[in-house]
Amino acid sequence: MPKVTRPARFRRLMLLALPALVGLGVATPAPALAQDARSAKQLLEDFNHFVIIDQYVLAEASAQALLDMGLTPAQFLAVIEDSATLEDRFDEARLRALLIPQLEDDAAALYELYDAGRKGRARNQGEIQRNLELLAGDARQRDAARSRLLEAREYAIPELLQAALESDDIALRAEAAQLLVDLGRNAAVPLAQALPHLDPQDQEEVARILGGTRHSVSVPALYELWATTSVSATRVAARGAITSLNGFFDEDTALADAYRSLGERYYNDRESGQLFAFPGEDKQLLWSWRQGIGLYPETIDTPLYHEAISMRLAQKALGHDAGDEQATALWLASNISRELDSDANTVNPAYPSDLPDAGFYAAALGHQTAQRVLARALDDRDIPIARAAIEALRATAGSDALAD
């Protein structure tokens, strides 16, 4: 976030800068009036210029004056995009400034404003719809629309899916389908969620799209489609997609194993975050299918995302094999982890507040499940979950269970 306004420091910097300003032939408004006298665009131009010519005091003063204007991300983005070349100059200057201790905080704050502006615009539903329409335009419009829709990532999936399956414009259908392929994992997660709810013809098309994403998070859903569909063409498409993603197809794959294995991937990814759609952000999207609406996203706190997905996948595994003890342990470990990452104010769309706490389920599932959770936690060196598992064992089976 931008730094706290520092008017006193800014005045001092401007006073220090007066000799250099005169030497450069730059006008020097009174410090108290500088923010009003110079536009945001001019201040940004000055920041870029002073960084490039190594005038760091002046660059810092310009950046802080710009930040002190209190522009919203959308307003700052508009400033940058007001000129055809300003974006490139800003990018060059802020990359240099990030390597200069005196300027790195200001450069980071300016970039955060710019990045937030881009994300906000790209994810706006009206903007997504507008860019979707531009996909049917000329080459320049298509290129711009593709760039914006790719930047929107998961936020654009419902509209792209609808266009790929329902548009009367054949060219637009093809463009939307290709964008879904190009979005890769960002498309694979919501499309796998949608797959069981589509009609066979649409399932066939979505299976082909998933096969092109090169992200295997959709493989369990594709195996389930292959195993359950009665439509030959859909079955062929599902098999082809699995082969494309995995490099092989195994008709003996147990659906419970497939879903549990993917759940393990999410559980183990809690620290590295490679399966996040939005790395470094506070929120992720959790997808579901709602009758009459279709794909429906809800925001979920990033620390809770992997746990929500691994619990969901463990439940899918148990739906195919109720006796899958490892899936039961995965679900409980994920639930304990969810609770450890939550507090009284946490709102979790995947786990409503009226559900019992993890300890209730630990007791209900018995000491053998708790022992599996403990073994997992010890292997992972996850001390908080290990402690929770030990407490569950003591509550359900006493200290003797720890020796089993």
Secondary structure, DSSP 8 states (H G I E B T S, - for coil): ------HHHHHHHHHHHHHHHHHHT-----GGGHHHHS-HHHHHHHHHHHHHTT-HHHHHHHHHHHHHTT--HHHHHHHHTTSTTHHHHHHHHHHHHTTSTTTHHHHHHHHHHHHHHHHHHHH-HHHHHHHHHHTTS-HHHHHHHHHHHHHHGGGGHHHHHHHHHH-S-HHHHHHHHHHHHHTTHHHHHHHHHHGGGS-HHHHHHHHHHHHHH--GGGHHHHHHHHHH---HHHHHHHHHHHHHHHSS--TT--HHHHHHHHHHHHHHTTTT-TT-SSTT-SEEEEEEEETTTEEEEEEEEHHHHHHHHHHHHHHHHHHH-TT-HHHHHHHHHHHHHHHHT--TT---TTS-TTS--HHHHHHHH-HHHHHHHHHHHHHHT-HHHHHHHHHHHHHHH-GGGGG-
